[in-house]
Amino acid sequence: MPAPSVADLIGPLQLRVMNHLWKVNAATVQEAMDAVNAAGAAKGEKPLAYTTFLTVMRNLAKRGLLDQRKTATKRHQFVVVIDEETYKSGVLKQIYADYCQNDRATLDRYLAARTAAVGA
């Protein structure tokens, strides 16, 4: 499978789900929901419904990041297809090419401006 591009950039909730799945490699919707909602609760976020997670994970499967399977107990299980390194490096390479024209000085200028803006 080719490396992802900026067009394949996933949304914030999708990224939270993928960050969990990249740690565990496979999870049912319930397991992913419990983990992501627990992390969100620690930040004061409202828990999201099972159907929200099922939709998000099915969409990630349609995009080729996950593979959907049904377990013997008919639960929906999703398995990572594209590892974290491949996905994130592909997106960053595409950003570097599209937004910086593969020019290191341009990238450094954007990063310096971002660092100054956040005071880090």
C-alpha positions as CSV (number, residue, x, y, z in Angstrom):
1,M,0.0,0.0,0.0
2,P,1.4,3.4,-0.9
3,A,2.4,5.9,1.8
4,P,-0.5,8.2,2.9
5,S,-0.7,11.7,1.7
6,V,-2.2,14.9,3.2
7,A,-5.4,13.9,1.4
8,D,-5.4,10.9,3.8
9,L,-5.0,13.1,6.9
10,I,-7.4,11.8,9.6
11,G,-9.5,13.8,11.9
12,P,-8.9,14.4,15.7
13,L,-11.1,11.5,16.9
14,Q,-9.8,9.2,14.2
15,L,-6.3,10.0,15.4
16,R,-7.2,9.3,19.0
17,V,-8.6,5.9,18.0
18,M,-5.5,5.2,15.8
19,N,-3.1,6.2,18.6
20,H,-4.8,3.6,20.8
21,L,-4.8,0.9,18.1
22,W,-1.2,1.6,17.3
23,K,-0.4,0.7,20.9
24,V,-2.4,-2.5,20.9
25,N,-2.5,-3.5,17.2
26,A,-6.1,-4.8,17.4
27,A,-9.2,-4.0,19.5
28,T,-12.9,-4.4,19.5
29,V,-15.0,-1.2,19.3
30,Q,-15.8,-1.6,23.0
31,E,-12.1,-1.8,23.9
32,A,-11.2,1.3,21.8
33,M,-14.2,3.2,23.2
34,D,-13.3,2.4,26.8
35,A,-9.7,3.4,26.3
36,V,-10.3,6.6,24.3
37,N,-13.2,7.7,26.6
38,A,-11.0,7.1,29.7
39,A,-8.3,9.2,28.3
40,G,-10.8,11.9,27.4
41,A,-12.4,11.8,30.9
42,A,-9.0,12.5,32.4
43,K,-9.1,15.8,30.4
44,G,-12.7,16.5,31.4
45,E,-14.2,15.5,28.0
46,K,-17.7,14.0,27.7
47,P,-17.7,10.3,26.8
48,L,-18.7,9.3,23.2
49,A,-21.1,6.6,22.2
50,Y,-20.4,3.1,20.9
51,T,-22.0,4.0,17.6
52,T,-19.7,6.9,17.2
53,F,-16.7,4.7,17.6
54,L,-18.1,2.0,15.3
55,T,-18.6,4.7,12.6
56,V,-15.1,6.1,13.1
57,M,-13.5,2.7,13.0
58,R,-15.4,1.6,9.9
59,N,-14.4,4.9,8.2
60,L,-10.7,4.1,9.1
61,A,-11.2,0.7,7.6
62,K,-12.6,2.2,4.4
63,R,-9.5,4.4,4.2
64,G,-7.3,1.4,4.5
65,L,-5.8,2.1,7.9
66,L,-7.7,-0.7,9.7
67,D,-9.1,-4.1,8.8
68,Q,-12.5,-5.0,10.2
69,R,-13.3,-8.5,11.4
70,K,-16.1,-10.1,13.3
71,T,-15.1,-12.2,16.3
72,A,-16.7,-15.5,17.2
73,T,-18.9,-13.6,19.6
74,K,-20.0,-11.3,16.7
75,R,-18.1,-8.3,18.1
76,H,-16.5,-5.9,15.7
77,Q,-12.7,-6.1,15.9
78,F,-10.3,-3.9,14.0
79,V,-6.7,-4.6,13.2
80,V,-4.1,-2.1,12.3
81,V,-3.1,-2.3,8.6
82,I,-0.8,0.7,8.4
83,D,1.6,1.2,11.3
84,E,2.1,4.5,13.0
85,E,5.5,5.2,11.5
86,T,4.4,4.6,7.9
87,Y,1.2,6.7,8.3
88,K,2.8,9.7,10.1
89,S,6.0,9.8,8.0
90,G,3.9,9.6,4.8
91,V,1.8,12.5,5.8
92,L,4.8,14.5,6.9
93,K,6.6,13.8,3.7
94,Q,3.6,15.0,1.7
95,I,3.3,18.2,3.8
96,Y,7.1,18.8,3.3
97,A,6.7,18.4,-0.5
98,D,3.4,20.3,-0.9
99,Y,3.8,23.1,1.6
100,C,7.6,23.5,1.7
101,Q,8.4,22.4,-1.9
102,N,11.0,20.0,-0.4
103,D,13.0,23.0,0.8
104,R,14.6,22.6,4.3
105,A,14.9,26.4,4.8
106,T,11.1,26.8,4.3
107,L,10.4,24.1,6.7
108,D,12.8,25.6,9.3
109,R,11.2,29.0,8.9
110,Y,7.7,27.5,9.6
111,L,9.0,25.5,12.5
112,A,10.8,28.5,14.0
113,A,7.7,30.7,13.7
114,R,5.6,28.0,15.4
115,T,8.2,27.6,18.2
116,A,8.2,31.3,18.8
117,A,4.4,31.5,18.8
118,V,4.1,28.9,21.6
119,G,7.1,30.1,23.5
120,A,8.9,26.8,23.5
